[in-house]
Amino acid sequence: MKAFVSVPPLKAFRSDGERGGERCSEVAAEAQSVYRVARILMWGSDCFDGLQFAYDKIDDLNDAPVTVFGSLMGNANAQRQASQPTAMLDLLPDEIITRMSGRKGVWIDSITLHTNFGRSITCGGKGGGDFNVPTPADSEIRSISFKIGDHLTDASVFVLQATPIKALESKLAQDLQKILPSGEDPNRQLAISAALRYLDNIAQHPEESKFQRIRASNKYFAANVGVLGSEVATCFMIWCGFEETFEHEDQFFTFQPWHVQDKPPLQRIAAEAHKRMHYLKNVGAQ
């Protein structure tokens, strides 16, 4: 017999704060759903015309994604162009939408959706003034609705608070701070910059195995990461998703995040690199 844990319903927010009486109509978006937001589709040019989320469910038997499309929240322009979105963003594994901003006047001119990996997607025009929807810091945007007429107004953002992804992020960030405490040590910034370079190569070219294997005796590595000292450098590279190996007494670091399978799909490799890049950029600014 399975035990089910009660999960609070999604909370609605507008640009003026929380809206307690609104309920999300998207079944796939609900807190107890096994679906994740996997793709963002947007329509618009001079103003914002529409938005649609695609949700993926992972089949435990074969890992094949099952996609469900949410409602196309859009005006007549978006409906006519339903098969040709103006902008689209595929979310990587463990990537979630965390914030919505944009521009609006009488109607919504544009919106921007931001993710926990530091990526964003924008659609619409440049009219109106800036706005932000004040969603809680540790929340995930699961659905967005609008009042629809000739133009879109009154955006309602439905969020899941205390998302498990944020709990994982918090632990990873804490682990990184233990390895590289905040401070003025120039070697710390050298190591972060080098790791960002390594991870960016992997994120941009996950199919290229040459970017996923680093020799510790390499001059660039030794001058930028090795200066941390052998023990700290090894801990830092392991945090970055690399595995320490030895061949004929030569030390190597191979990109192999500890919680993924031996041969992960390219999208997973890119996601793991993007995730760590985002944390490193935040830590590097401290």
Secondary structure, DSSP 8 states (H G I E B T S, - for coil): ----------EEEETTEEETT-----GGGSTT-SEEEEEEEEEESSSEEEEEEEEEEE-TTT--EEEEE---EE-HHHHHTTTS-SEEEE--TT--EEEEEEEESSSEEEEEEEETTS-EEEEE-S-SEEEE----TTEEEEEEEEEESSSEEEEEEEEEES-HHHHHHHHHHHHHHHHS-SS--HHHHHHHHHHHHHHHHHHH-TT-GGGGEEETTSHHHHHHTGGG-HHHHHHHHHHTTEEEEEETTEEEEEE--TTS-SS--HHHHHHHHHHHHHHHHHHHT-
